[in-house]
Amino acid sequence: MTDVVTGLLQRARARITRYQPAEAAEVMRRGAILVDLRPTEYRWRFGEVPGAIAVSRHVLEWRLDVTSEHRLKELRRGDPDQEVVLMCNEGYTSSLAAHQVMTQLGLRRVADVVGGFAAWHAAGLPTVSRLTR
């Protein structure tokens, strides 16, 4: 028997687009918004993707509601077709969040990054560090 959260994850992933890190970088170059869901501590410790927008998971719905005055300034008001790619640390939280945002907010082009930031970094894609050594 599968635990409940694993079942939720499987159903979410069956309904969303999942990009490999290099594919996510390409859609970002074409205008998709990359949203980094990782906690501040992770971004400080492990780095960030240049151009990604940091949004705490607990306010994600407010920031991605294209009808809201609290939406990200990068989102076009009232445009449910603008592509948004979510990234967490390893690709689990982002899958669940992508599905939730699609079903609850009506966004049609929400994806996530397979393997999250860890896979992005391992693929040698651009990152920036906030720590000085």
C-alpha beads as a LAMMPS data file, in Angstrom:
LAMMPS data file: protein, C-alpha beads

133 atoms
132 bonds

1 atom types
1 bond types

-500.0 500.0 xlo xhi
-500.0 500.0 ylo yhi
-500.0 500.0 zlo zhi

Masses

1 110.0

Atoms # bond

1 1 1 0.000 0.000 0.000
2 1 1 1.278 3.441 -0.956
3 1 1 1.208 6.210 1.640
4 1 1 -1.140 9.121 0.950
5 1 1 1.494 11.723 0.064
6 1 1 3.173 9.391 -2.445
7 1 1 -0.176 8.928 -4.131
8 1 1 -0.704 12.697 -4.214
9 1 1 2.746 13.159 -5.732
10 1 1 2.126 10.526 -8.408
11 1 1 -1.230 12.071 -9.392
12 1 1 0.257 15.567 -9.472
13 1 1 3.155 14.505 -11.659
14 1 1 0.804 12.748 -14.077
15 1 1 -0.938 16.089 -14.704
16 1 1 1.910 18.610 -14.891
17 1 1 4.790 19.250 -17.250
18 1 1 8.148 18.331 -15.742
19 1 1 11.296 19.771 -17.248
20 1 1 14.793 18.413 -16.956
21 1 1 17.080 21.218 -15.726
22 1 1 18.446 22.061 -19.207
23 1 1 14.895 22.192 -20.599
24 1 1 13.857 24.507 -17.764
25 1 1 16.788 26.794 -18.563
26 1 1 15.679 26.889 -22.199
27 1 1 12.039 27.750 -21.461
28 1 1 13.285 30.406 -19.060
29 1 1 15.353 31.901 -21.911
30 1 1 12.152 31.963 -23.976
31 1 1 10.289 33.942 -21.318
32 1 1 8.991 31.505 -18.727
33 1 1 9.121 32.679 -15.128
34 1 1 11.236 30.461 -12.858
35 1 1 10.000 30.531 -9.256
36 1 1 12.333 29.243 -6.538
37 1 1 10.309 27.839 -3.636
38 1 1 13.284 26.966 -1.444
39 1 1 13.643 28.535 1.992
40 1 1 15.944 31.557 2.302
41 1 1 18.514 29.502 4.191
42 1 1 18.838 27.059 1.268
43 1 1 19.272 29.874 -1.243
44 1 1 21.983 31.457 0.930
45 1 1 23.743 28.168 1.607
46 1 1 23.556 26.509 -1.813
47 1 1 23.067 29.398 -4.226
48 1 1 20.409 30.668 -6.572
49 1 1 19.522 30.501 -10.237
50 1 1 20.122 33.868 -11.917
51 1 1 16.785 35.364 -12.908
52 1 1 14.705 33.095 -10.677
53 1 1 12.143 34.742 -8.430
54 1 1 12.163 33.593 -4.810
55 1 1 8.676 33.002 -3.415
56 1 1 8.015 31.307 -0.094
57 1 1 5.694 28.355 -0.490
58 1 1 3.259 29.774 2.059
59 1 1 2.479 32.795 -0.158
60 1 1 2.722 31.101 -3.564
61 1 1 -0.996 31.252 -4.351
62 1 1 -1.104 35.012 -3.673
63 1 1 1.916 35.615 -5.885
64 1 1 0.683 33.456 -8.780
65 1 1 -2.938 34.595 -8.826
66 1 1 -2.985 36.584 -12.067
67 1 1 -6.139 38.385 -10.910
68 1 1 -4.630 39.540 -7.608
69 1 1 -3.027 42.853 -6.752
70 1 1 -0.456 40.776 -4.825
71 1 1 0.702 38.817 -7.883
72 1 1 4.318 38.851 -9.019
73 1 1 4.973 41.939 -11.112
74 1 1 6.377 39.612 -13.799
75 1 1 2.949 37.983 -14.269
76 1 1 0.681 39.551 -16.831
77 1 1 -2.629 40.463 -15.203
78 1 1 -5.370 38.067 -16.212
79 1 1 -3.114 35.841 -18.381
80 1 1 -3.533 32.188 -17.331
81 1 1 -1.320 31.039 -20.238
82 1 1 1.938 32.638 -19.128
83 1 1 4.421 29.850 -18.421
84 1 1 5.599 29.442 -14.831
85 1 1 8.187 26.855 -13.770
86 1 1 8.468 25.997 -10.087
87 1 1 11.675 24.747 -8.501
88 1 1 12.305 23.445 -5.003
89 1 1 15.389 21.704 -3.677
90 1 1 14.806 18.208 -5.081
91 1 1 11.592 18.352 -7.125
92 1 1 8.972 17.104 -4.684
93 1 1 7.405 20.246 -3.214
94 1 1 7.430 21.883 -6.639
95 1 1 5.437 19.023 -8.182
96 1 1 2.734 19.244 -5.539
97 1 1 2.680 23.048 -5.708
98 1 1 2.500 23.099 -9.521
99 1 1 -0.523 20.830 -9.527
100 1 1 -2.216 22.815 -6.777
101 1 1 -1.640 26.143 -8.539
102 1 1 -2.985 24.733 -11.813
103 1 1 -6.135 23.288 -10.293
104 1 1 -6.912 26.042 -7.806
105 1 1 -5.828 29.169 -9.683
106 1 1 -6.563 28.036 -13.223
107 1 1 -3.074 28.616 -14.597
108 1 1 -2.647 26.392 -17.631
109 1 1 1.149 26.370 -18.071
110 1 1 2.710 25.533 -14.720
111 1 1 5.625 23.081 -14.663
112 1 1 8.382 22.032 -12.325
113 1 1 12.037 21.048 -12.515
114 1 1 12.863 17.345 -12.203
115 1 1 15.342 17.016 -9.349
116 1 1 14.968 20.687 -8.380
117 1 1 17.888 22.965 -7.616
118 1 1 20.128 20.009 -6.740
119 1 1 19.751 18.638 -10.292
120 1 1 20.120 22.114 -11.810
121 1 1 23.412 22.592 -9.968
122 1 1 24.622 19.052 -10.770
123 1 1 23.926 19.722 -14.464
124 1 1 26.385 22.632 -14.330
125 1 1 23.744 25.238 -15.133
126 1 1 24.314 28.811 -13.929
127 1 1 24.010 29.577 -10.226
128 1 1 25.113 32.460 -8.070
129 1 1 26.251 32.282 -4.470
130 1 1 25.421 34.769 -1.752
131 1 1 28.123 33.453 0.546
132 1 1 31.583 34.914 0.473
133 1 1 34.442 32.575 1.147

Bonds

1 1 1 2
2 1 2 3
3 1 3 4
4 1 4 5
5 1 5 6
6 1 6 7
7 1 7 8
8 1 8 9
9 1 9 10
10 1 10 11
11 1 11 12
12 1 12 13
13 1 13 14
14 1 14 15
15 1 15 16
16 1 16 17
17 1 17 18
18 1 18 19
19 1 19 20
20 1 20 21
21 1 21 22
22 1 22 23
23 1 23 24
24 1 24 25
25 1 25 26
26 1 26 27
27 1 27 28
28 1 28 29
29 1 29 30
30 1 30 31
31 1 31 32
32 1 32 33
33 1 33 34
34 1 34 35
35 1 35 36
36 1 36 37
37 1 37 38
38 1 38 39
39 1 39 40
40 1 40 41
41 1 41 42
42 1 42 43
43 1 43 44
44 1 44 45
45 1 45 46
46 1 46 47
47 1 47 48
48 1 48 49
49 1 49 50
50 1 50 51
51 1 51 52
52 1 52 53
53 1 53 54
54 1 54 55
55 1 55 56
56 1 56 57
57 1 57 58
58 1 58 59
59 1 59 60
60 1 60 61
61 1 61 62
62 1 62 63
63 1 63 64
64 1 64 65
65 1 65 66
66 1 66 67
67 1 67 68
68 1 68 69
69 1 69 70
70 1 70 71
71 1 71 72
72 1 72 73
73 1 73 74
74 1 74 75
75 1 75 76
76 1 76 77
77 1 77 78
78 1 78 79
79 1 79 80
80 1 80 81
81 1 81 82
82 1 82 83
83 1 83 84
84 1 84 85
85 1 85 86
86 1 86 87
87 1 87 88
88 1 88 89
89 1 89 90
90 1 90 91
91 1 91 92
92 1 92 93
93 1 93 94
94 1 94 95
95 1 95 96
96 1 96 97
97 1 97 98
98 1 98 99
99 1 99 100
100 1 100 101
101 1 101 102
102 1 102 103
103 1 103 104
104 1 104 105
105 1 105 106
106 1 106 107
107 1 107 108
108 1 108 109
109 1 109 110
110 1 110 111
111 1 111 112
112 1 112 113
113 1 113 114
114 1 114 115
115 1 115 116
116 1 116 117
117 1 117 118
118 1 118 119
119 1 119 120
120 1 120 121
121 1 121 122
122 1 122 123
123 1 123 124
124 1 124 125
125 1 125 126
126 1 126 127
127 1 127 128
128 1 128 129
129 1 129 130
130 1 130 131
131 1 131 132
132 1 132 133
